[in-house]
Amino acid sequence: MNVLIRILSLVFIMASLLLSLAGCQTGGQTVEYGLLDEHASYVPARIAVFPCQAWPNGARYAKQPLTSTSEAEQAELCKQFDKFVIGGFENQPFMRGVSPKALEKYLNDAKRSQVYKDIPNLWKHEDKDCVKCLNSPAFYMQSIAPRSAWRDWLGQLVQSIRNADAVLLPFALYEYQNQYDDRGLLVSRRAAGVVMLLVDTAHGYLLWSGGRDAEAIRQRLLNSDVPRDVPYPPWEDLWERLFIEELWKDFPGRQIFK
């Protein structure tokens, strides 16, 4: 049985590598958010929930907008995302998560507090990366999951957090604000994108992903009687559009109460 498991694991890894190469050769690739078909019946028994962090610069992909806001504004985005993620586990008996606060304690006890800083280095750019991928789940599957160093890191992580069989990685993809003239309308816009990746710790498989892009705008007709300035909408308007139940669509074990 153990031999069979090793053979199947090797087949999956080779298939992932071939998919990665094919994706980079054939142009833009995308993966639909939600539960991957091959993992439809799998519900993780214990999920280590990481705190939000910025998507690594070395793992940029096609059509990923640039961030132009301040560090303080980016930190607030992650703070709001963390609050949303933690709230998503409340009253969910089949979603068993280790909170970021508990995770931090486990890692400190194991003298592995640097773990949060490991991801940007493990996800640094490599020549074979699928830079033409169109969204973050596709980039993860084709460029990150096949990396042996990443799978080894996940395996070591399990030993520090009491055998969690999956990790939930929330990322802030981008955040920006700008002003523009839309055919006589002066528009002030704030926009952001986020993603969650649920990753199997044994093999690095992507089990599920959830992501969303949102914007909030204020606008005013341009004429000589009003100043050529429109205040930006409050960040809270953006959070209300960004952090909604749709982000959890098809999460394994999640129950929807109406």
C-alpha positions in Angstrom: 0.0 0.0 0.0 2.8 2.4 0.9 4.5 1.7 -2.4 1.2 2.4 -4.3 0.8 5.7 -2.4 4.4 6.8 -3.3 3.7 5.9 -7.0 0.5 7.9 -7.1 2.2 10.9 -5.4 5.0 10.8 -8.0 2.4 10.6 -10.8 0.6 13.7 -9.4 3.9 15.6 -9.1 5.0 14.8 -12.6 1.5 15.8 -13.9 1.8 19.1 -12.1 5.2 19.7 -13.7 3.9 18.9 -17.1 0.9 21.2 -16.6 3.2 24.0 -15.5 5.3 23.7 -18.6 2.3 23.5 -20.8 0.7 26.5 -19.2 3.8 28.7 -19.9 4.0 27.5 -23.5 0.3 27.9 -24.4 -0.4 31.4 -23.0 -2.6 32.7 -20.2 -4.0 30.1 -17.8 -6.7 30.5 -15.2 -8.2 28.3 -12.5 -11.8 28.8 -11.3 -12.2 29.8 -7.7 -13.8 27.1 -5.5 -13.1 23.5 -4.6 -11.0 21.5 -7.2 -12.9 18.6 -8.6 -10.2 16.0 -7.6 -10.6 17.0 -4.0 -14.4 17.4 -3.9 -14.9 14.8 -1.1 -12.0 15.9 1.1 -12.6 17.9 4.3 -9.4 18.8 6.2 -9.5 17.7 9.8 -7.3 20.6 11.0 -6.5 23.8 9.2 -3.7 26.1 10.2 -4.9 29.6 9.4 -2.1 32.0 8.5 -2.4 35.8 9.0 -2.8 37.9 5.8 0.3 39.0 4.0 1.1 40.6 0.7 1.3 38.4 -2.3 5.1 37.9 -2.9 6.6 40.3 -5.4 8.6 37.4 -6.9 5.4 35.5 -7.7 3.8 38.2 -9.9 1.7 37.0 -12.8 -0.1 38.5 -15.8 -2.8 41.1 -15.2 -2.0 41.4 -11.5 -2.5 45.1 -10.7 0.2 47.0 -8.9 -0.1 48.3 -5.3 0.3 52.0 -4.9 -1.1 52.7 -1.4 1.0 53.4 1.8 2.3 50.6 4.1 -0.2 51.7 6.7 -3.1 51.4 4.2 -1.9 48.0 3.1 -1.6 46.9 6.8 -5.2 48.0 7.3 -6.3 45.9 4.3 -4.7 42.8 5.9 -6.2 43.6 9.3 -9.7 43.7 7.8 -9.0 40.5 5.8 -7.8 38.7 9.0 -11.0 39.8 10.8 -13.1 38.4 7.9 -11.2 35.1 7.8 -11.4 34.4 11.5 -15.1 35.3 11.5 -15.7 32.8 8.7 -14.8 29.9 11.1 -17.4 30.9 13.7 -20.3 28.5 14.1 -18.8 26.1 11.5 -18.5 22.7 13.2 -16.8 21.1 10.2 -14.3 23.9 9.6 -11.7 23.2 12.3 -9.1 25.9 12.2 -6.0 26.8 14.3 -6.3 30.6 14.5 -3.4 32.9 13.6 -3.0 33.7 17.3 -2.8 30.0 18.3 -0.6 29.3 15.3 1.9 32.0 16.4 2.1 30.4 19.9 2.8 27.0 18.4 5.5 28.4 16.1 7.1 30.4 19.0 7.2 27.2 21.2 8.8 25.4 18.3 11.3 28.2 17.8 10.0 28.7 14.2 8.7 32.3 14.5 10.4 33.1 11.2 8.0 30.9 9.3 5.9 33.9 8.2 8.9 35.4 6.5 9.7 32.2 4.6 7.0 32.4 1.9 8.4 35.3 -0.1 11.8 33.5 -0.3 10.2 30.1 -1.2 8.0 31.8 -3.8 10.8 33.9 -5.4 10.9 34.1 -9.2 12.2 31.1 -11.2 12.7 30.9 -14.9 10.1 28.2 -15.4 7.3 30.2 -13.6 4.1 30.6 -15.5 4.2 34.4 -15.7 1.3 34.3 -18.2 -1.1 32.8 -15.7 -4.1 35.0 -15.3 -4.9 34.5 -11.6 -3.3 33.4 -8.4 -4.7 29.8 -8.1 -3.4 29.0 -11.5 0.0 30.5 -10.7 0.2 28.5 -7.4 -0.7 25.2 -9.1 1.7 25.6 -12.0 4.6 27.5 -10.4 4.6 26.9 -6.7 3.1 23.5 -5.9 5.7 21.5 -7.9 8.6 23.1 -6.0 10.3 20.5 -3.7 11.5 23.2 -1.3 8.0 24.4 -0.8 6.6 20.9 -0.2 9.5 20.2 2.2 8.7 23.4 4.1 5.0 22.4 4.4 6.1 19.0 5.8 8.2 20.6 8.4 5.5 23.1 9.3 3.1 20.2 10.2 5.5 19.1 13.0 5.2 22.6 14.7 1.4 22.9 14.6 0.1 19.5 15.8 -0.3 17.8 12.5 -2.6 20.2 10.6 -3.4 18.6 7.3 -4.0 21.9 5.5 -3.0 25.5 5.7 -5.2 28.5 4.7 -3.1 31.3 3.2 -4.8 34.7 2.9 -3.1 37.1 0.5 -3.6 40.8 -0.3 -3.1 40.8 -4.1 -3.1 44.5 -4.7 -4.5 47.8 -3.4 -4.5 51.2 -5.2 -6.3 54.5 -5.5 -6.5 56.8 -8.5 -8.4 59.6 -10.1 -9.4 59.9 -13.8 -11.7 61.8 -16.2 -14.4 59.5 -17.6 -15.8 61.5 -20.5 -16.7 64.5 -18.3 -17.0 62.7 -15.0 -14.2 63.1 -12.5 -13.8 59.8 -10.7 -12.0 59.0 -7.5 -11.5 55.2 -7.1 -10.2 52.8 -4.4 -9.7 49.2 -5.4 -8.2 46.0 -3.9 -8.0 42.3 -4.5 -7.6 39.4 -2.1 -7.3 35.6 -2.3 -7.3 32.6 0.0 -5.5 29.4 -0.9 -6.3 26.1 1.0 -3.2 23.9 0.6 -2.7 20.3 1.6 0.4 20.0 3.8 1.4 16.5 2.8 1.8 17.2 -0.9 1.3 20.9 -1.5 -1.9 20.3 -3.5 -4.2 23.2 -4.0 -7.5 22.0 -2.5 -9.6 25.2 -2.7 -9.3 28.9 -3.5 -11.5 31.9 -3.0 -10.8 35.4 -4.3 -12.4 38.7 -5.1 -11.7 42.1 -6.7 -13.7 45.1 -5.6 -13.7 48.9 -6.0 -15.5 51.9 -4.5 -15.9 55.2 -6.4 -17.1 58.7 -6.0 -17.7 60.9 -9.1 -18.8 64.4 -10.1 -19.6 66.1 -13.3 -16.8 68.5 -14.5 -17.9 72.1 -15.0 -16.6 75.5 -14.1 -18.8 75.8 -11.0 -17.3 73.0 -9.0 -13.7 72.4 -8.0 -11.7 69.8 -10.0 -11.5 67.5 -7.0 -13.5 64.6 -5.7 -12.7 63.1 -2.3 -11.9 59.4 -2.2 -14.7 57.1 -0.9 -14.1 55.8 2.7 -12.1 52.6 2.9 -15.0 51.1 4.7 -17.1 51.3 1.5 -14.5 49.1 -0.2 -14.3 46.6 2.6 -18.1 46.1 2.4 -17.8 45.2 -1.3 -14.7 43.1 -0.9 -15.3 40.9 2.2 -18.5 39.1 1.4 -19.8 35.5 1.8 -18.9 34.8 -1.9 -15.3 34.6 -0.9 -16.1 31.3 1.0 -17.9 29.7 -2.0 -17.6 25.8 -1.9 -15.1 25.8 1.0 -14.9 22.2 2.2 -17.1 21.5 5.1 -18.7 25.0 5.2 -22.4 25.2 6.0 -24.6 27.9 4.7 -27.3 29.0 7.1 -30.3 30.9 5.7 
